[in-house]
Amino acid sequence: MASSLTALEKDLTCAICQEIYKEPLILLCSHSFCRACLKENWRERGARECPSCRKRSFLENPPVNQALKSACESFIQERNCSLSAKSQGVLCAEHNEKVHLFCLDDHRLLCASCVSQQHRNHNFCSIARAAFDSWTGNLGPYCRNV
């Protein structure tokens, strides 16, 4: 796993395997671990206790932490989509070129050909800025007019 984890990644990381949780189980002490990690830890130690706080677990089969499982699945899906988009790049449907800008007038992603042709006098900004401003609800004030 990467050495510089985001705060979210840290929250979604199993303390035993240091990976994003896979089928996280929750103990009565509220600590969670991957099913395989916890079962292996218990097998090696010969005792059912929390690997973090050592509190004894009376449950042989702790329940799945559904909220944590959903958060991990969403995080992995988002990360995979982001990595895929970064590696492939998004291509303009009209010119089959990599898009670089966002047109504020037409709300479209633009390639270099689009900017120099049909969107020449339109307002645009970077795709990253458009995504951020859209997410925060501030689309517009940071963009420039060409």
N, C-alpha and C positions, 0 to 999 in steps of 0.2 A: 504494500500500500504506500502511497506517496508520503513523503516525510512531512509536508506542510498540509495538515488537515484543516478544513474549515470547522467552525464551531458546530455546525450541523453534523458533519461527518463524525466528529468526536462523540456527539450524542448518540449516533447510530452505530457506533463501533463496539463490538464485543471485547470485553477486557481480557479474555483468554486468547482468542485467535488474532485480535487486532484487525479484523475485517468487518465489513458491514454485516449486521446480524442476519443469520439464515435461520428462519423459524425460531424466533426468540421466545424463551420461556421466562416467566416471571416467578420469582420466589416470594415467600411471605414477607421477607425483609425489603421487598420492592426492587431488588437488583435483578437484572435480566442478563441472560447468556444464550448463545446459540444452543439449540437442542443437543447437537453432536458434541459441542465443547463441554457442556455441563455434564452430560452422561459419561463422557470420557474422564473428566475430572473426578467425578464421583467413583468411577470404577478404579482409577489409579489410587485414590486416597482410601478407598474402602469405607467411606462415610458420606452421608448425604448432608453436606453443609455448604453454605454460600462461599464460593471462592474469594469473595471480596471481604465480607465481614465475619465469616466463619459461623454465622448463626445456623443452627441445626435445622434441616428441613424435614418435616414429617410427611411431606407429600412425595411419593415415589415418582409420580408423573405430574410435575407442575404444569399449570395451564399456559397456553400460548398467549403472549402479550400481543393481542390483536392490534392495538393502536400502534405499537412500535413496529409490528410486522408491516402494517399498511404504510407507515412513514418510510420504512426501508425500501419497500417495493416502489413507492413513488419516487424516492430519491434515485434509486438505480435506474428507473425508466427515464427520468429527466437527465441524468448524467449520460446515459447511453445516447439519447437523442442529441444532446449538446455535442458530444464527441463525434457523432456521425455527421452532424451538420458542419462542424469545424474541419473534419477531414475531407469531406466531399465538396463543400461549398455549395451554395444555392445558385443555380443557373437561371438566367433570364429566359423565359419561355419564348420570347420573340426573337432574340439574337443568339441564344445558346451560349452566352458569356456569363462569367461569374458576376453576381450582383455586389455592389459596393455601397450604394446609397439608398435612402428612402425618400420618395417624393411626397411632400406634405400636401400638395394640391390634389394628387390622384390617389394617394394612399397605396402606393406600389413600390416594390423594390426595383432598383434601377441598376443597369450595367453601364459601362462607359458609353456604349452606342446610344442607349436611351437618353442619357444626360446630354449628349452632343446633338441629338436629333429632336425628337418630339417633346422632350421635357426641358429644352434649353433655357427657357425663361421662368421655370417653375422654382418654387422653394423646396429645398431638400436639406437633409442632415444625414449623419452617419447612421447605419443600421443599429449599431450599439446604442447610440443616443436615442433613437426612435423607440427601441425596445424598452430602455430604461424609463423614458418619459411617458410612454404608454402605460407601463407598469405603475408608475407613481402618479399618473393622471396629469402630467405637465407638458404634454406634447406641444411644441411650438417655440417657446421663447429662446431656446438654445440653438435653434437652427438658423441658417443663413440664406439669403436670397442670392441667386446667381444672376 
